[in-house]
Amino acid sequence: MLALSGAPLALALLTLWPVRILIYGQDLFRTGGTDWGPGDRTFGGLMYFAFAWSALLLVVGVRSVHGWSWGRSLATVALAGAVPALVVLATIL
């Protein structure tokens, strides 16, 4: 179920990155450059949408498999995602 809910992330990676590389070229892999601005925010927003879509699919899958309520399924997925989120937050700070 986790792998199936990750399909939107794989789709976004396989579609957005080649388009982004075609548009920005080598500037995408350097600090600064022409890849900063509205285009970067657009691609970032599309990636956030893919993450949200994956999370929603995971909640629906947990609810369907276990027969739980929406609240319990959401709490379970949020609890499982809290540890990786804390690790990412610790590396940023």
C-alpha positions in Angstrom: 0.0 0.0 0.0 2.9 2.3 0.8 4.4 1.7 -2.6 1.1 2.3 -4.4 0.5 5.5 -2.6 4.0 6.6 -3.7 3.0 6.4 -7.4 2.2 10.2 -7.6 5.7 11.0 -6.4 7.2 8.7 -9.0 5.0 10.3 -11.6 6.0 13.8 -10.6 9.7 12.8 -10.5 9.5 11.3 -14.0 7.5 14.2 -15.5 8.6 17.3 -13.7 12.3 16.9 -13.5 12.9 16.4 -17.2 10.7 19.4 -18.0 12.6 21.4 -15.4 15.9 20.4 -16.7 14.8 21.3 -20.3 13.7 24.7 -19.2 16.6 25.7 -16.8 19.5 23.5 -18.0 22.6 23.5 -15.9 21.3 26.4 -13.8 19.1 23.9 -12.0 22.1 22.3 -10.4 23.9 25.6 -9.3 23.2 28.0 -6.5 21.5 31.1 -7.9 20.9 31.5 -11.6 17.7 31.7 -13.7 15.9 28.9 -11.9 14.8 31.1 -9.1 11.4 32.9 -9.3 7.8 32.1 -10.3 8.8 29.0 -12.3 10.6 27.5 -9.2 7.5 28.2 -7.1 5.3 26.6 -9.7 7.4 23.4 -9.8 7.6 23.4 -6.0 3.9 23.7 -5.8 3.4 20.8 -8.1 5.8 18.7 -6.0 3.9 19.6 -2.8 0.7 18.6 -4.6 2.2 15.2 -5.4 3.2 14.8 -1.8 -0.4 15.7 -0.6 -1.9 13.3 -3.2 0.4 10.5 -2.0 -0.6 11.2 1.7 -4.3 11.2 0.8 -3.9 7.9 -1.1 -2.1 6.4 2.0 -4.9 7.5 4.3 -7.6 6.1 2.0 -5.6 2.8 1.7 -5.2 2.5 5.5 -8.9 3.2 6.0 -9.9 0.6 3.4 -7.6 -2.2 4.5 -8.3 -1.9 8.2 -11.9 -0.6 8.1 -11.1 2.3 10.5 -12.7 5.7 10.7 -11.2 8.7 8.8 -9.9 10.2 12.0 -8.1 7.1 13.1 -6.6 6.5 9.7 -5.4 10.1 9.5 -3.9 9.9 13.0 -2.1 6.7 12.1 -0.6 8.1 9.0 0.3 11.3 10.7 2.0 9.4 13.6 3.9 7.3 11.1 5.0 10.4 9.2 6.0 12.3 12.3 9.4 10.6 12.8 10.6 11.2 9.2 9.4 14.8 9.4 11.3 15.4 12.7 14.5 13.9 11.1 14.1 16.3 8.2 13.4 19.2 10.5 16.5 18.4 12.6 18.7 18.4 9.5 17.4 21.8 8.4 18.0 23.4 11.8 
